[in-house]
Amino acid sequence: MNFFKRGAILVCVLSLVVIGACAKDQTQTEDTKSAKITTTEEAVEARIPPAAKTVEEMVDQKAGVLVETHMDQQLETLGGWDSQQYRDFLEQTFNPLAEKELKTYFTQHKNLSGEQVYDFLVYMLSSGNYKSYYEQLVAYDHGFVMPELPNGEDEVTTKQKKMNVLVLLDASGSMKGEIAGQTKMKLAKAAIARFIEQIPGDAHVALIAYGHVGSSADSDKITSCSSVESVYPLSVYQAENFTNSLNSFHASGWTPLAGAINKAREILQAYPSDDYSNLVYMVSDGVETCDGDPVAAAQQLQSQSIKAKVNIIGFNVDNEGQQQLKQVADSGGGEYVTVEDPAELGVQITKKWQPTIGELVWTQGVTMQQMTKAMERMNQIYNPLYTASDAELNRIKHAAYFLHKENLITDHVEKQVLELAESLHDLRNKHFKAINETKVSEREQAAKEINAKVEEWRQQWKNE
């Protein structure tokens, strides 16, 4: 083989080597590029966690990316008329933002399965409100407490307690005012006389007049405010003496409510609640005008060993007076009622105040007010939880409808997403509802048991 032939062969071999090397480099470049694309898509998908499939997981689920970024989460828990705020926000603000984000993502990520689509929608649109309300629901307690009811030896001891009844009568100048042709003072005295006639024969009675000295003039304020007198000292009721005491004073000056309550406390210091049932009744037509603190005074009556209940009737009192008198009664562990006319005054004093069976009058089971408040507390927990669950479902359904309309998911995928969303919504709502029903049942059962025991105790007292 001559030189030229050998050179030609060598050139051909070298050319083949170079071409092969270039082809190999090009293949490696394409593979690398493909690997990078795959890795990027996998990284994107890896950021989308699987959607919660159990109640426990759904409760712990955090708010979706779009919900957390663009929505005040409490909006979705609003009920009643306020829920319109949430609907307006969805239509005007949230849905347009969400649709833009969804369109961008699903344009780049096609041919996803129904479960993958659902995972993404939960990742973006989930509520995030469940955990707080769920924990409150599980921890909910009706708060009803069985009142102290005497049993066995304690029952005998309680029934044998001696009763002290102190009546505090407002004798300030405003009690001169007339209703139906008679002064408020005269009407109040007549009602109190009838009331005292009905108390147990072995009870001790006291009548305290306050503000009955001086006048309403500023110059008489000090004298009048310091005029708190036990006109009928604590003792067994004697009709003639009590009547004379009632007639011994007239409406005159200022209104030392706190002074009168403090006087009652002074008298009752020697009668601890272990041995005595102490009841204080006050009739007033107005607020404290002597710079005292009747609320604090009533609290002291309750907090000390005498534990006297302060029950108040506001007679023809304005709104400001009613508010203060109610606070005093609440602080004194008693009740407040307001009356406007003579007939009503008589009914309230002789019926509502009738202490012929001592503490029995004031011992109650679960009141309608307590039941209503317990129901309201439950609704404030359960309703937002249920509403948030419904709101999440509706956001996901809206998103699925939108994606299908934009031809970004198929009919089959849309159906899968909707079925998955509905089934998990039903799962969590049934669970929430079951807990709610259990709590309601416990509440109603507790009220039923407490009321039955209190009524049984009442009947025992009545039969004695």
ROMI-976816 format. One line per field, with one value per residue (C-alpha): x, y, z; residue number from 1. Coordinates in Angstrom, 1 decimal, padded with zeros to 4 digits. Layout:
BEGIN
east = c(X  ...)
north = c(Y  ...)
up = c(Z  ...)
n = c(NUM  ...)
***
This chain:
BEGIN
east = c(000.0  001.5  001.8  -001.2  -003.5  -002.3  -002.9  -006.4  -007.4  -006.0  -008.0  -011.1  -010.5  -009.8  -013.0  -015.1  -013.6  -014.4  -017.9  -018.5  -017.2  -019.4  -022.4  -021.7  -021.3  -024.6  -026.4  -024.9  -026.1  -029.6  -029.7  -028.5  -031.1  -033.8  -032.6  -032.7  -036.2  -037.4  -035.6  -037.2  -040.7  -040.2  -039.0  -042.2  -044.4  -042.4  -043.5  -047.2  -047.9  -050.6  -053.9  -055.1  -057.3  -058.2  -060.1  -057.0  -054.9  -057.6  -057.9  -054.1  -054.1  -052.7  -054.3  -053.8  -051.2  -053.7  -056.0  -053.1  -051.8  -054.9  -057.7  -058.5  -059.3  -062.0  -064.0  -065.0  -066.3  -068.9  -072.5  -075.9  -076.0  -072.3  -071.5  -072.3  -068.9  -067.2  -069.2  -068.5  -064.8  -064.7  -066.5  -064.7  -061.2  -060.3  -061.7  -060.1  -056.7  -057.1  -058.2  -055.2  -052.8  -054.6  -054.6  -050.8  -050.0  -052.3  -051.2  -047.7  -048.8  -051.1  -052.4  -052.4  -054.6  -057.7  -055.8  -052.9  -055.3  -057.1  -053.8  -052.8  -056.2  -056.1  -052.5  -053.7  -057.3  -057.6  -059.2  -056.6  -059.4  -060.2  -057.6  -058.5  -062.3  -062.0  -059.9  -062.4  -065.2  -063.5  -062.8  -066.3  -068.0  -071.5  -070.4  -073.5  -072.8  -075.0  -075.9  -075.2  -078.1  -078.2  -078.2  -078.4  -077.1  -076.2  -079.9  -081.1  -078.5  -079.5  -083.2  -082.6  -080.7  -082.2  -083.3  -082.4  -084.4  -083.2  -085.3  -083.5  -085.9  -084.9  -086.2  -084.6  -086.5  -087.3  -089.6  -092.0  -092.9  -096.5  -097.8  -101.5  -102.2  -100.0  -096.4  -093.8  -092.9  -096.4  -096.8  -093.4  -094.2  -097.6  -096.0  -093.2  -095.7  -097.5  -094.2  -093.0  -096.3  -095.5  -092.1  -091.6  -092.6  -089.2  -087.3  -085.7  -086.5  -084.8  -086.0  -083.3  -084.2  -081.6  -081.6  -084.6  -083.0  -082.4  -083.3  -082.1  -080.3  -076.5  -076.2  -077.9  -075.8  -073.4  -076.2  -078.5  -075.9  -074.8  -078.5  -078.8  -080.9  -082.1  -085.6  -086.7  -083.7  -083.1  -085.5  -088.6  -091.4  -094.1  -096.7  -097.6  -094.0  -093.0  -095.9  -094.9  -091.3  -092.5  -094.5  -091.6  -089.9  -090.7  -089.0  -086.6  -082.9  -080.1  -079.5  -076.7  -077.1  -073.6  -074.2  -077.4  -075.7  -072.8  -075.2  -076.7  -073.2  -072.5  -075.7  -075.1  -071.5  -072.6  -074.6  -072.3  -073.8  -072.9  -075.7  -077.9  -079.6  -079.1  -081.3  -081.2  -084.0  -083.8  -086.4  -085.0  -086.1  -082.6  -078.9  -076.3  -076.0  -073.7  -070.4  -070.4  -069.8  -072.8  -071.4  -068.3  -070.5  -072.7  -069.6  -068.4  -071.7  -071.2  -067.5  -067.5  -068.7  -072.3  -072.8  -076.0  -077.8  -078.8  -082.1  -083.3  -086.6  -086.2  -089.4  -090.0  -086.3  -084.7  -082.3  -079.2  -080.6  -081.6  -078.1  -076.5  -079.1  -078.7  -075.0  -075.5  -077.8  -075.4  -072.5  -074.6  -075.5  -079.2  -081.7  -082.9  -086.3  -087.8  -091.5  -093.4  -096.8  -098.2  -099.9  -096.7  -094.7  -097.0  -096.8  -093.0  -092.5  -095.1  -094.4  -090.9  -089.4  -091.5  -088.8  -091.1  -088.8  -085.6  -082.8  -085.2  -086.5  -083.1  -081.8  -082.2  -081.2  -080.1  -081.9  -083.0  -080.4  -077.6  -078.9  -079.1  -075.5  -074.2  -075.9  -074.5  -071.0  -071.4  -072.7  -069.7  -067.4  -069.3  -070.9  -067.6  -066.0  -068.9  -069.0  -065.2  -065.5  -068.3  -066.3  -063.3  -065.4  -067.0  -063.6  -062.3  -065.5  -065.3  -061.7  -062.6  -065.4  -063.1  -060.3  -062.8  -064.3  -060.8  -060.1  -057.3  -058.7  -060.9  -064.4  -063.1  -060.6  -063.2  -065.5  -062.7  -061.8  -065.4  -066.1  -062.9  -063.7  -067.3  -066.4  -063.7  -066.0  -068.7  -066.1  -065.0  -068.4  -069.9  -067.1  -067.7  -071.4  -071.0  -068.9  -071.4  -074.3  -072.4  -071.8  -075.4  -076.6  -074.2  -075.4  -079.1  -078.6  -076.6  -079.4  -082.1  -080.3  -079.5  -083.1  -084.5  -082.4  -083.2  -086.9  -086.7  -084.9  -087.6  -090.3  -088.6  -088.4  -092.1  -093.1  -091.3)
north = c(000.0  003.3  006.3  008.1  005.2  004.8  008.6  008.4  005.5  007.3  010.5  008.4  006.7  010.0  011.5  008.6  009.1  012.8  012.2  009.6  011.8  014.7  012.4  011.2  014.7  015.7  012.7  013.5  017.2  016.1  013.6  016.2  018.7  016.1  015.2  018.8  019.3  016.1  017.1  020.6  019.2  016.7  019.5  021.5  018.4  017.7  021.0  019.9  017.7  015.0  016.3  015.2  012.2  011.6  013.8  014.1  015.2  017.7  019.2  019.9  021.1  024.6  027.4  027.1  029.3  031.6  031.7  032.6  035.2  037.0  036.3  037.2  033.7  034.8  036.0  032.4  031.7  034.5  033.4  035.0  038.4  038.8  035.9  038.3  039.9  036.6  036.1  039.6  039.1  035.8  037.3  040.6  039.8  036.2  034.2  036.4  036.0  032.3  031.7  033.5  031.4  028.1  028.9  029.5  026.3  024.0  025.4  024.2  021.0  019.0  015.4  015.3  012.7  013.7  013.1  015.2  018.0  017.7  017.8  021.0  022.6  021.8  023.1  026.4  026.7  024.8  026.5  026.4  027.3  023.8  023.2  026.1  025.6  021.8  021.9  024.3  021.9  018.9  020.9  022.4  022.1  023.3  024.8  023.7  023.1  021.4  023.9  023.1  021.0  019.9  016.1  013.8  015.4  018.6  018.8  018.7  021.3  023.6  023.3  024.1  027.3  030.4  033.0  036.7  039.0  042.6  045.1  048.3  051.0  054.1  057.2  059.8  062.8  061.3  058.7  061.6  061.4  060.2  057.3  056.8  059.5  058.0  058.7  056.0  055.9  055.1  052.4  050.8  050.7  049.0  046.4  045.7  045.3  042.6  040.9  040.8  039.2  036.1  035.3  032.3  032.9  032.0  034.4  037.5  040.8  044.2  047.3  049.8  053.3  055.4  059.0  059.8  062.8  066.3  067.3  067.0  070.4  070.4  071.8  068.7  066.2  065.2  064.8  062.9  060.6  059.6  058.9  055.1  053.7  050.3  051.6  048.0  046.2  042.6  040.6  038.4  040.0  041.7  043.3  046.4  047.3  046.8  048.9  051.7  051.5  051.8  054.9  056.5  058.1  059.9  060.4  063.2  063.5  061.9  058.2  056.3  052.9  051.8  053.1  051.1  047.9  048.5  048.9  045.5  044.0  045.5  043.9  040.5  040.2  038.1  035.7  033.5  031.5  028.2  028.8  031.4  032.1  035.8  037.6  041.3  043.0  046.6  048.9  052.0  054.4  055.7  055.5  056.2  059.9  059.9  059.0  055.5  052.3  050.0  047.4  046.9  047.0  044.2  042.1  042.4  041.0  038.0  037.5  037.5  034.7  036.0  035.5  037.5  037.7  041.2  041.3  044.6  046.0  049.1  051.2  053.5  053.8  055.4  053.5  054.7  053.7  050.3  049.6  050.4  048.5  045.5  045.6  045.8  042.8  040.8  041.6  040.6  037.2  038.1  039.2  042.6  043.4  046.7  047.7  050.7  050.7  049.9  046.6  045.3  046.4  044.4  041.3  041.4  041.9  039.4  036.8  037.0  037.9  035.5  033.7  031.3  028.5  030.3  029.5  027.4  030.6  031.4  027.9  027.2  024.5  025.3  028.5  029.4  032.1  029.6  027.2  029.9  031.1  027.5  027.1  030.4  029.3  026.1  027.9  030.3  027.3  024.8  027.1  028.7  025.2  023.8  027.0  026.9  023.3  024.2  027.2  025.1  022.6  025.4  027.0  023.6  023.0  026.5  025.8  022.4  024.0  026.8  024.4  022.2  025.3  026.4  022.9  022.5  019.2  016.5  015.6  012.5  014.4  017.0  014.3  012.7  016.0  016.8  013.3  013.4  016.9  016.0  012.7  014.3  017.2  014.8  012.8  015.8  017.4  014.1  013.9  017.5  017.0  013.8  015.7  018.5  016.2  014.4  017.8  018.9  015.6  016.0  019.5  018.6  015.6  017.6  020.2  017.5  015.8  019.1  020.3  017.0  016.9  020.5  019.9  016.8  018.8  021.5  019.0  017.5  021.0  021.7  018.4  019.1)
up = c(000.0  -001.0  001.2  -000.3  000.3  003.9  004.5  003.1  005.3  008.3  007.5  007.2  010.5  012.3  010.7  012.0  015.5  015.5  014.2  016.8  019.6  018.4  018.3  021.8  023.1  021.5  023.1  026.5  026.2  025.3  028.1  030.6  029.4  029.7  033.1  034.2  033.0  034.8  038.0  037.9  037.4  040.2  042.4  041.7  042.3  045.5  047.0  046.7  049.7  049.5  050.7  054.1  053.9  057.6  060.0  062.2  059.2  058.0  061.4  061.5  057.9  057.4  055.4  051.6  050.0  048.3  051.4  053.7  051.3  050.2  052.7  056.3  057.5  059.8  056.8  055.9  059.4  059.3  059.6  059.0  057.3  057.8  055.5  052.6  053.3  052.5  049.3  048.1  048.8  046.8  043.8  043.7  044.9  045.7  042.8  040.1  041.8  042.3  038.7  037.4  039.6  038.7  035.0  035.0  036.9  035.0  031.6  032.6  034.2  032.0  032.2  036.0  037.7  039.7  043.0  041.9  040.9  044.3  046.1  044.4  045.1  048.8  048.9  047.5  048.9  052.2  055.2  058.1  060.5  061.8  064.5  066.8  066.7  066.8  070.0  071.6  070.6  072.1  075.3  075.5  078.9  079.6  083.0  084.9  088.6  091.1  093.8  097.3  098.6  102.2  102.6  105.6  108.8  106.8  105.7  109.3  110.3  107.4  108.1  111.7  110.9  112.3  109.8  109.9  107.6  107.2  105.3  104.1  103.1  101.0  102.8  100.5  099.4  096.0  097.8  098.4  094.7  094.0  092.0  091.6  094.1  096.9  097.8  096.9  100.6  101.7  099.0  099.9  103.6  103.0  100.8  103.3  106.2  104.2  103.3  107.0  108.1  106.0  107.2  109.6  113.2  114.6  112.2  113.4  111.6  111.4  109.6  108.5  107.3  105.4  104.3  106.5  108.3  107.0  103.5  099.9  100.2  099.9  103.3  104.8  102.8  105.5  108.1  105.8  104.4  107.9  108.9  108.7  111.6  112.7  113.5  114.3  115.9  114.9  116.9  116.7  114.7  116.7  114.5  116.6  117.3  113.7  112.4  114.8  113.5  109.9  110.8  112.7  109.7  106.5  103.1  103.6  102.4  100.4  099.5  101.3  099.7  100.7  104.3  104.6  103.4  105.7  108.6  107.7  107.7  111.1  112.5  111.0  112.1  115.0  112.8  110.7  107.9  109.5  112.0  110.3  107.0  106.4  103.9  103.1  101.2  099.9  098.4  096.6  093.9  092.9  092.9  095.6  096.2  099.2  097.4  098.8  096.9  097.3  094.9  097.1  100.3  098.9  097.9  101.5  102.8  100.5  101.0  104.8  107.1  107.2  103.4  103.3  100.0  098.9  097.0  095.6  094.3  092.3  092.6  089.7  088.9  085.9  083.6  085.4  088.8  087.4  086.2  089.6  091.6  089.5  090.0  093.7  093.7  091.5  093.8  096.8  095.3  095.1  092.6  091.2  089.9  088.9  089.3  088.1  089.8  093.3  092.3  090.9  093.9  096.2  094.0  093.8  097.6  098.8  096.2  094.8  098.2  100.2  102.3  104.1  103.2  103.7  101.2  099.2  097.5  096.1  095.3  091.6  089.2  085.7  084.7  081.2  081.1  081.9  079.3  076.7  077.4  077.2  073.8  072.6  073.6  071.7  068.6  068.7  068.4  066.2  063.6  062.4  062.2  060.1  058.0  057.3  056.1  053.7  052.5  051.7  049.7  047.7  046.8  045.6  043.6  042.0  041.0  039.5  037.5  036.3  035.2  033.3  031.6  030.5  029.1  031.6  033.0  031.4  032.3  034.1  036.2  037.1  038.3  040.4  042.0  042.9  044.3  046.4  047.7  048.6  050.3  052.6  053.3  054.5  056.5  058.5  058.9  060.2  062.7  063.8  064.0  066.1  068.7  068.8  069.3  072.1  073.8  073.4  074.9  077.9  078.4  078.3  080.5  083.1  083.2  083.5  086.4  088.3  087.9  089.0  092.1  093.0  092.5  094.6  097.3  097.1  097.6  100.6  102.1  101.3  102.9  106.2)
n = c(1  2  3  4  5  6  7  8  9  10  11  12  13  14  15  16  17  18  19  20  21  22  23  24  25  26  27  28  29  30  31  32  33  34  35  36  37  38  39  40  41  42  43  44  45  46  47  48  49  50  51  52  53  54  55  56  57  58  59  60  61  62  63  64  65  66  67  68  69  70  71  72  73  74  75  76  77  78  79  80  81  82  83  84  85  86  87  88  89  90  91  92  93  94  95  96  97  98  99  100  101  102  103  104  105  106  107  108  109  110  111  112  113  114  115  116  117  118  119  120  121  122  123  124  125  126  127  128  129  130  131  132  133  134  135  136  137  138  139  140  141  142  143  144  145  146  147  148  149  150  151  152  153  154  155  156  157  158  159  160  161  162  163  164  165  166  167  168  169  170  171  172  173  174  175  176  177  178  179  180  181  182  183  184  185  186  187  188  189  190  191  192  193  194  195  196  197  198  199  200  201  202  203  204  205  206  207  208  209  210  211  212  213  214  215  216  217  218  219  220  221  222  223  224  225  226  227  228  229  230  231  232  233  234  235  236  237  238  239  240  241  242  243  244  245  246  247  248  249  250  251  252  253  254  255  256  257  258  259  260  261  262  263  264  265  266  267  268  269  270  271  272  273  274  275  276  277  278  279  280  281  282  283  284  285  286  287  288  289  290  291  292  293  294  295  296  297  298  299  300  301  302  303  304  305  306  307  308  309  310  311  312  313  314  315  316  317  318  319  320  321  322  323  324  325  326  327  328  329  330  331  332  333  334  335  336  337  338  339  340  341  342  343  344  345  346  347  348  349  350  351  352  353  354  355  356  357  358  359  360  361  362  363  364  365  366  367  368  369  370  371  372  373  374  375  376  377  378  379  380  381  382  383  384  385  386  387  388  389  390  391  392  393  394  395  396  397  398  399  400  401  402  403  404  405  406  407  408  409  410  411  412  413  414  415  416  417  418  419  420  421  422  423  424  425  426  427  428  429  430  431  432  433  434  435  436  437  438  439  440  441  442  443  444  445  446  447  448  449  450  451  452  453  454  455  456  457  458  459  460  461  462  463  464)
***
